[in-house]
């Protein structure tokens, strides 16, 4: 079951897999924006780890 408490204990790899499995409905602007935000945050985390 996925809930905020469960997400706190997920590994980075699990979070990445989960986020990349989601696909926002293009008619839902908030969902599209959230998906873009999540993907951007993942990219920033990758850059921070690589530095």
Helices and strands as residue ranges (DSSP letters): H 4-8, H 12-21, H 29-50
